[in-house]
Amino acid sequence: MENCNHEVLTVAEVMELLRLSRPTVIRMVAWGDLRGFRAGKQWRVYRDSVEQMRASHAVPEDLPFSVPCEETA
C-alpha cells in the first residue's frame, strides 16, 4: 500500500513552497493540478501533492528570484 500523507497546508504555505501567487495556487487546486479542497471560505492543499509538484518541477533552492541581466557592449 502506498504511504499517503494527509497533512494539509494553507494557500499561504503553498505559495511560499512553490513560489507562486495566491490566484495561481487556487487555480491549480480548482483545475486539479494540486490535490486539495475548500473548507468554508478557505482552501487547503495536501502536502504530498505539493511535494510531488516540487519534485517534478525541481528548481534549485539557492536560485534567486530574479537574475540580473548582463549588459552587452
C-alpha positions in Angstrom: 0.0 0.0 0.0 1.2 3.5 -0.9 2.3 5.7 2.0 -0.2 8.6 1.9 0.5 11.9 3.8 -2.8 13.5 4.5 -1.2 16.6 6.1 -2.8 19.7 4.7 -1.3 23.1 4.0 -2.8 26.6 3.7 -2.6 28.5 0.5 0.0 30.8 2.1 2.2 27.9 2.9 1.9 26.5 -0.7 2.7 30.0 -2.1 5.9 30.0 -0.1 6.9 26.5 -1.0 6.2 26.7 -4.7 6.9 30.4 -5.1 3.5 31.1 -6.7 0.9 33.8 -6.3 -2.3 33.2 -4.4 -4.6 33.1 -7.5 -2.2 30.6 -9.2 -2.3 28.2 -6.2 -6.1 28.4 -6.0 -6.4 27.9 -9.8 -4.2 24.9 -9.6 -6.3 23.3 -6.9 -9.6 24.2 -8.8 -8.2 22.7 -12.0 -6.9 19.6 -10.3 -3.1 20.3 -10.8 -2.8 20.2 -7.0 -4.9 18.0 -4.8 -6.9 20.0 -2.2 -10.3 21.1 -1.1 -12.3 24.0 0.1 -13.2 24.2 3.8 -15.7 27.0 4.1 -14.1 30.1 2.6 -10.5 28.7 2.8 -8.6 26.4 0.6 -6.4 23.5 1.9 -3.8 21.6 -0.2 -2.4 18.2 0.5 1.3 18.3 1.3 2.1 15.2 -0.7 0.6 16.9 -3.8 2.8 19.9 -3.2 5.9 17.8 -2.7 5.1 15.9 -5.9 4.8 19.2 -7.8 8.1 20.4 -6.4 9.9 17.2 -7.4 8.5 17.2 -10.9 9.4 20.9 -11.4 12.6 20.9 -9.5 14.3 24.3 -9.0 17.5 24.6 -7.0 16.8 26.1 -3.6 19.6 28.6 -3.9 18.3 30.0 -7.2 17.5 33.7 -6.7 14.0 35.0 -7.7 15.5 37.4 -10.2 18.7 37.0 -12.1 20.3 40.3 -13.2 20.8 40.8 -16.9 24.3 41.3 -18.1 24.8 44.3 -20.3 26.3 43.6 -23.7 28.6 46.1 -25.4 
